[in-house]
């Protein structure tokens, strides 16, 4: 059983001085200290507040845990500055500019619904960006950006969604996504196409819902009218839980697969989420802690020891932790005194990366440009869990479930 009370994000924000030097306009790690450690400062660009904060605000805790667990072993002393986008495109850009021009960060860890608004600036400055492709396609096209959850091409169709919903017994699916978020809208459309090809009716498709809105009564009535018995929710937990509650008020009980909400996210804000989520299904791209593998045990112990988190990790904490791990692996590959340019080149040449084991045996993502736009999660794999009582339970046959790109099919065909 996991519980969560009063996490203090302030405890995760490092304020130590910047320890970088400039070489020909390119930031570099500093020289080794007497102890042999290299030092550098990184930025964390995320939605600490605003509509995107529901599923992103805890990323600094994952960053803090990974630094505590991994940095010294890799020969680095890392400090970090957290920049709040407030889920605003203009603020995200100014926050990124501050990280680069005032804080002189070596790299940025980005986990935001609107990273795309800062991406062109970060690319123009040659700043490495490691994080999660949860917003748009710049993670596929920009050579300085490296996603630890893979990079999905939202014009392609992936078979796992049809497999999942057939396994759950869904015969008439509703799919919901946000207009302002290309990844959310693309996922909503892609799931709909995938299940149609698997023989499942799509009774309702809406890829243009207002971002973060909880005004869900019209959608609930539309789903009731359409007679759907399943829901794919490529949206924030705040929206999906509001919708689930509204549907229950309308007497409609669906099998819901939540793209967010697994783990500690469910317990943020008290017991309301656990009541709403009873017997609902959740997706995670990483090994869930219920597997108790070496990789998940290390993550849980690091979160507890270095970030004070005693509950199940959130989606953002997984991503923050893995982003630091990928950063450290890239620094190692870039040599003894890496620059931003040599780091980017090393990441592009790294080949497959297994997320420190958190993707599961034999699964990986690729950072090279040729490997991008091919996968949703590592090797198109994910774990499905059902929440019952106070715990998550793996769903047999979907632990994990993997898919492939369906040849000759595109989302635009739908």
Rosetta blueprint (number, residue, H / E / L):
1 X L
2 X L
3 X L
4 X L
5 X L
6 X L
7 X L
8 X L
9 X H
10 X H
11 X H
12 X H
13 X L
14 X L
15 X L
16 X L
17 X L
18 X L
19 X L
20 X E
21 X E
22 X E
23 X E
24 X L
25 X L
26 X E
27 X E
28 X E
29 X E
30 X L
31 X L
32 X L
33 X L
34 X L
35 X L
36 X L
37 X L
38 X E
39 X E
40 X E
41 X E
42 X E
43 X E
44 X E
45 X E
46 X E
47 X L
48 X L
49 X L
50 X L
51 X H
52 X H
53 X H
54 X H
55 X H
56 X L
57 X L
58 X L
59 X H
60 X H
61 X H
62 X H
63 X H
64 X H
65 X H
66 X H
67 X H
68 X H
69 X H
70 X H
71 X H
72 X H
73 X H
74 X H
75 X L
76 X E
77 X E
78 X E
79 X E
80 X E
81 X E
82 X E
83 X E
84 X E
85 X L
86 X L
87 X L
88 X L
89 X H
90 X H
91 X H
92 X H
93 X H
94 X H
95 X H
96 X H
97 X H
98 X H
99 X H
100 X H
101 X H
102 X L
103 X L
104 X L
105 X L
106 X L
107 X E
108 X E
109 X E
110 X E
111 X E
112 X L
113 X L
114 X L
115 X L
116 X H
117 X H
118 X H
119 X H
120 X H
121 X H
122 X H
123 X H
124 X H
125 X L
126 X L
127 X L
128 X E
129 X E
130 X E
131 X E
132 X L
133 X L
134 X L
135 X L
136 X L
137 X L
138 X H
139 X H
140 X H
141 X H
142 X L
143 X L
144 X L
145 X E
146 X E
147 X E
148 X L
149 X L
150 X L
151 X L
152 X L
153 X L
154 X L
155 X L
156 X E
157 X E
158 X E
159 X L
160 X H
161 X H
162 X H
163 X H
164 X H
165 X H
166 X H
167 X H
168 X L
169 X L
170 X L
171 X L
172 X E
173 X E
174 X E
175 X E
176 X E
177 X E
178 X E
179 X L
180 X L
181 X L
182 X H
183 X H
184 X H
185 X H
186 X H
187 X H
188 X H
189 X H
190 X H
191 X H
192 X H
193 X H
194 X H
195 X H
196 X H
197 X H
198 X L
199 X L
200 X L
201 X E
202 X E
203 X E
204 X E
205 X E
206 X E
207 X E
208 X E
209 X E
210 X L
211 X L
212 X L
213 X L
214 X L
215 X L
216 X L
217 X H
218 X H
219 X H
220 X H
221 X H
222 X H
223 X H
224 X H
225 X H
226 X H
227 X L
228 X L
229 X L
230 X E
231 X E
232 X E
233 X E
234 X E
235 X L
236 X L
237 X H
238 X H
239 X H
240 X H
241 X H
242 X H
243 X H
244 X H
245 X H
246 X H
247 X H
248 X H
249 X H
250 X L
251 X L
252 X L
253 X L
254 X L
255 X E
256 X E
257 X E
258 X E
259 X L
260 X L
261 X L
262 X L
263 X H
264 X H
265 X H
266 X H
267 X H
268 X L
269 X L
270 X L
271 X L
272 X H
273 X H
274 X H
275 X H
276 X H
277 X L
278 X L
279 X L
280 X L
281 X E
282 X E
283 X E
284 X E
285 X L
286 X L
287 X L
288 X L
289 X H
290 X H
291 X H
292 X L
293 X L
294 X H
295 X H
296 X H
297 X H
298 X H
299 X H
300 X H
301 X H
302 X H
303 X H
304 X H
305 X H
306 X H
307 X H
308 X L
309 X L
310 X L
311 X L
312 X L
313 X L
314 X L
315 X H
316 X H
317 X H
318 X H
319 X H
320 X H
321 X H
322 X H
323 X H
324 X H
325 X H
326 X H
327 X H
328 X H
329 X H
330 X H
331 X H
332 X H
333 X H
334 X L
335 X L
336 X L
337 X L
338 X L
339 X E
340 X H
341 X H
342 X H
343 X H
344 X H
345 X H
346 X H
347 X H
348 X H
349 X L
350 X L
351 X L
352 X E
353 X E
354 X L
355 X H
356 X H
357 X H
358 X L
359 X L
360 X L
361 X L
362 X L
363 X L
364 X L
365 X E
366 X E
367 X L
368 X L
369 X H
370 X H
371 X H
372 X L
373 X L
374 X L
375 X L
376 X L
377 X L
378 X H
379 X H
380 X H
381 X E
382 X E
383 X E
384 X E
385 X E
386 X E
387 X E
388 X E
389 X L
390 X L
391 X E
392 X E
393 X E
394 X E
395 X E
396 X E
397 X E
398 X E
399 X E
400 X E
401 X E
402 X E
403 X L
404 X L
405 X E
406 X E
407 X E
408 X E
409 X E
410 X E
411 X H
412 X H
413 X H
414 X L
